[in-house]
C-alpha cells in the first residue's frame, strides 16, 4: 500500500512538474497531453469516489478547446461519453436566460429598471408593482423561494402563484436564490421579444451564439446522445416539466456547445454588437454578498481566488438562506481580473462552469450524476490554477 501511495504521489508530482515547466509556453498553446495530465489528476479520483458513471470535461486555453471524456453516458448500454453527449445542466441554464434578458435589454425591448408589473400587466396590483426586472434576475425580489410550491409548479398555475405571493423582505434588500425569480425574469424578457421563451432561445439567442447542439426539449433524433442521469441511489432519472423550467434549469447541451458559450463570454468581440452588450450586462456586478459579486446569471469573484472563498460562495447556505446585499451604485463593469462561475444540478446531473477572462481560460464539467458541488468546485479550481500558471 505504501508503494502504491508513493507511486501515485510521484505520478501527480511529475504531471504537475511537466505542466509548470510548460508555463512560459502557455501563450503558444497547451497540448492536449499537457492539459490531460492536469484534468485526469483532478477528475478521475472524484469520479471514483462519487460513483459517477460518466463525465465530459472541456477546457479552453487561449481560444483552443480541449475535450476529455470519461465513463459512460448510459450504464445500461455502456455507451461512452463523447464531447457531443447531451447533459442536463440545471441552473447553469440561468446564464443563458440572463444572456437572453441582456439581449432584450441591449435591443431596447426590455428595461431592467422597469417594474415587473409594468412589463406584464397581468401582475398589476400584486407585489410585483414594487419589484424591478433586475431584482428578479438577481434574486432580490423579496424572498421568492428556491422552488415553486408543488401546487403551483405548472405552467398554467405560475401566474396565479405570483399574483398572490407576499414578500418576506423589502425588494432589493436580500438575496434569496430562486428558480421562480430568475424564471420570471426570463419569461418577461421573452414576452418583450414577442415570443415564447423556448422560441426566443431557439430562434434568437442560440443561433446568434453559434450553438447548434443545445436544446430545451431534446428532439427525438437526438435522444440517442442524451445521457441518462442517475440520482444518489443510482436510479435512472431525467428532469421533468415544471413552471418556468426552461428559464431556470431546462437546458441540455454538449461539451462542444458549452465550451463555445464560455469562449463567447471570454472573447465576445466577434459577436454582433447587441450580443456583446448582453454578455457585458451578465458580467456586470450589481451587489456583493461576502466575497461574491452577483452578476446577471453569473457569479463573480476577484481572481486569483482561494479555494475556501470559492467554496463559500457556492455553498449550501448561499443557495438556501437569505443574505443581506450591498448594492454597487453604479453597477460595476467587469474588472480586469475576475473569475465568473455557475453551478447547476438536476436530480440526475451535476454541472460546474468557470472562466477567467484575463487569462483566457475556462472549464466546463458535466456529469450524469448530481455529485456534491464542493467536489466540482475543487476539481475546477485545481485545473484552472494549474492552467493559469
PyMOL commands that set and color helices and strands:
alter all, ss='L'
color gray80, all
select helices_A, chain A and resi 2-21+23-28+32-50+90-106+116-119+121-123+127-129+133-137+150-152+158-164+179-193+197-209+220-225+245-249+255-266+268-270+273-283+307-313+316-320+357-359+373-387
alter helices_A, ss='H'
color red, helices_A
select strands_A, chain A and resi 54-61+64-74+79-80+87-88+174-175+214-215+229-230+236-237+252-253+285-289+292-294+299-302+323-324+326-332+338-346+349-356+361-367
alter strands_A, ss='S'
color yellow, strands_A
deselect
rebuild
show_as cartoon
